Amino acid sequence: MYSVMKKVIPILLISAATVALLNYVSYEVVILIAQAQTDTIPTKLILELISTVAVHLALLSAAPLFLSVTNRKLTSYVALAILIAIYTTFMTGVNAAGPVVVIVIFSYLSFYGYLKAQSIYNYFRTK
């Protein structure tokens, strides 16, 4: 139980922080207008904001949580980064998915190059 929580909690916290921040930014003007008109935030707006955050959090973290529980930790964080970039693009219109995919591919190629160089070095060292 403890090991599953150790895998799940960081993914949920990262997802929750991202979803909360982006939804706050998108609802900030609506909240300010409601506060100016009624001196408080209407309950309907609070419930809408909470339900939106809950649904988006569930959708954003479903695949990374599944990967994390099946002991694919690195893959789950890569999937989380790509999904956060897609979610950021969806919420703000700023294209973040392209650079994240390029960073993931570059990291994979760098790691592959490092392993190849290490095997060549070990081959010539043993000769």
Secondary structure, DSSP 8 states (H G I E B T S, - for coil): -HHHHHHHHHHHHHHHHHHHHHHHHHHHHHHHHHHHHHSS--HHHHHHHHHHHHHHHHHHHHHHHHHHHTT-HHHHHHHHHHHHHHHHHHHH----HHHHHHHHHHHHHHHHHHHHHHHHHHHHHH-
